[in-house]
Amino acid sequence: PVTWRQGLKHDAASVMELTYDNSGRLRNKLGETVIVESEYLYPLLKSSDLFNEANSNPKRAVIVTQKLLGQNTHNLQQAAPQLWSYLIEHKNIFERRKSSIYDNQPPFAIFGIGDYSFAPYKVGISGFYKTPIFRVIGPVDGRPVMLDDTCYFIPCHSPQEAAFFASLLNDSLCLELINSMIFLDAKRPITKKLLQRVDLVSLFNLVDKQKLVGGAARELERLGIVSEPEAVVWPASIEDFLVEYF
């Protein structure tokens, strides 16, 4: 009933992924201080951050040049002159991207971008680790958190929705199923294809509902929203839930 999404793909990490230094300034992987329009900067979590639950205070940011796949980027020259100047200065790095997906795309194009990228809440999982752990990701300073392309996520529009899915996916039945399908020798044990094989409707019908409620309550508590399991209203069926939240 839901579609798993992959995080941002840009193949230009040295320019697009930034880190806050001790003084709060943004630096790229080339060691340069970066000053660009804040509208195009978003908190970033990578696989290791997601696996280790480092959502509360992301140390990374990512430049997002488009809101939709294939969107014209030339408007950045007027809308974000500092960003445009920065991108032009590093144009050679983008031109060296090897993947054919960038052929015939606007300058500085990215992939894995769409309305789903800007959902305020997400339930994400790292693709690189053999132990499946699903994390609720909430906004930081009012900005949606972006994931890189080594992560997969379900976009959610409310904390209750995210808490519900995280509790359902972290149920032992689901984790046992995923573990039975993982190829431990694979470079990326968790894939979108594997995640799409999990039948959430069947899973919902099998899990212990009180356990599901308790798990959702704990996820909401981590977000600072509620602390009592009784405060979480869970749906009579997943279909009712989907009607309410989608």
C-alpha angles and dihedrals in degrees: 000000000000134000121231115225132204123227128250120307118198107139090214103093094152089065106024102043116069134186130208113238125211092277094051096254121136119242131183125221089265089066094250124138108240125210114179136144110293092222088076096047123091134177111263133210122190128197095274092048092050094047092049094043097244096157100114096077114007113205092201136070131191132209112236111199098177138034095199133033110270095009114159110260099190090089087072088076089071102023097047111015094169092053093044091052091049093049093047090050089058097035092124091065091056092046090056093059105125102203116104090219088084093057113114091006126126117270114283092012121174133198134216088052129131142110088300090064091065097049106132093228131036138180105218141181133191116243095206103063127081093216111075113224122166117208132197110229119198132186120281116218088345094305124116113244118240125215126210123242093268089071134071128206150174111231112231131189100202136033090241091057092049092046091051094051094043092051091047094047094045092054112120091242091059095043092050090052092050092047089053091056100042119108100215094201093055118110088228108031094180116058137170090248091056093047093049089058091066106100103215093188093056091042092053091051091052104043126092103261096210089051089050091052092048091050092049090049091053091050091051090047090055087055090050094243108113136354106194123077090217089064091067115086109203122198125254088233136005088246089061089049093051092048089053099046106030 
